[in-house]
Amino acid sequence: MLHVFVETNWVVDCAAPAHNKVPAALDLIRRAREGEIQLHLPTVCLTEAKDPLHRKFQPRLEAGRVRRFVTWAEERGIVTPADAATVRTCLDRLESAVQNDLRSLDRDLQIFAASPGLEIFPMNERILAQLTDLSFEALELKPYDQAILACVLIRARELLDTGERELVFCELDADLQPWDKKGERKDKLADLYDQMNVWVYSDYLLQNPPMPAEWHFRSG
């Protein structure tokens, strides 16, 4: 079975207000529920996701700008009073829908965490030891990214020890991708993933960058 590591960005894309959810992220949940893949998520990512979910999707600033434009445009006859009223109604409904979604966030995350095919795993002594080791690797990672990397590497090692070989990491954050902006290999980071047989994708579709044939079962 294909084992797929995900992190905070994926939680945010799945748990965002309804119109902001990312279909490709949700599709991973569907595939896990149907037994096609097994998802693995560090526990810390659930907690970390709450701040961007509450902060990133507040519509107040954007809605306020649109309201000011509508008022300005209506006064100058650029939009009709009927059109202005329609826009204001849409903005009111947008703000109401988002606030309702955010108010139920804790409950929704609990339901999300119980999804079949999703394993949420805590930090353990092996992960903490790996985190210490990574601090000497000069990877130039932020502390949180370093913690996620340690979680992925150790859980991958545990899966390898049970005979699993098909391990991938969906990572949209450039800091943890094993290539730079020019597409050139970050040797130290790439070597860590390679040692644990983890292929890193930059999308939820598990397509890019393309995995070489039989990569998981390569020799050496």
Secondary structure as UniProt FT lines:
FT   STRAND          2..5
FT   HELIX           8..15
FT   HELIX           18..20
FT   HELIX           23..33
FT   TURN            34..35
FT   STRAND          37..42
FT   HELIX           43..56
FT   HELIX           60..75
FT   TURN            76..77
FT   HELIX           81..103
FT   HELIX           105..113
FT   TURN            116..117
FT   STRAND          118..121
FT   HELIX           125..134
FT   TURN            135..136
FT   HELIX           143..161
FT   TURN            162..163
FT   STRAND          167..170
FT   HELIX           174..176
FT   TURN            181..182
FT   HELIX           187..195
FT   TURN            196..197
FT   STRAND          198..201
FT   TURN            204..205
FT   TURN            213..214
FT   HELIX           215..217
//
